[in-house]
Amino acid sequence: MKARSLPPQGFSLVEVTLAIGIAGFCLIALFGMLPVGLKSNQAAVQQMLANGILTSVVSDLKTTPVTEPRGAATSSPRFQIPLPAQNSAGASNPLYFTEDGRLTTDQSQSMFRLTVTFLPNAGSRSASLANVKITWPSVASTANASGGVESFVAMDRN
C-alpha cells in the first residue's frame, strides 16, 4: 500500500520573510510620522489655549464699566488692564499667562505674553479701539515668537 503524502501546511520561508519586511516598512513609516503628529498636536493645543485667553481678555475689556465723565481713563475689572481716555493711543504693560491660562507676574513661569495696544479713533462715535495680541513663548520677543493670535476690539464706552 502506498503512503499518502500530505501537502505542506503553513507558509514558506520566503513568504514569511516578505511579510515581515512589509510589516517592518509600515512600522518605520508609522514611527516616522509620530513626531510630526505630536508637533501638530502641541501647536493645536497652544493655539486653543491662546484663543481662550484672548476671549477672556476681550470679555474683560468689553465689561469695563462706564466712567464719569464718559470715556475717562480706567482699568478693566478682571485683569486691571489700563484703558486710556477715549481718542488717545497707548499700550499696556505686557501681561503673562501660564500654560493653563492663569495670570502670573513671573515671566519665567509663563507661557503666553499679552500685549494690548490702544489706537486713536477718528470716527464720529467715540469707541475705544484696541489691538489685543497674544504670543508664545513669553520669553521670546514678539517678532521671534513661535506662535500668536491677534484680534481687533472696538469698545463703546459712551
Buried (B, 14 or more C-beta within 10 A) or exposed (E): EEEEEEEEEEEEEEEEEEEEEEEEEEEEEEEEEEEEEEEEEEEEEBBEBBEBBBEBBBEBBBEBEEBEEEBEEBEBEBBEBBBBBBBBEBBBEBBBBBEEEEBBEEEEEBBBBBBBEBBEBEEEEBBBBBBBBBBBBBEBEEEEBEBBBEBEBEBEBE
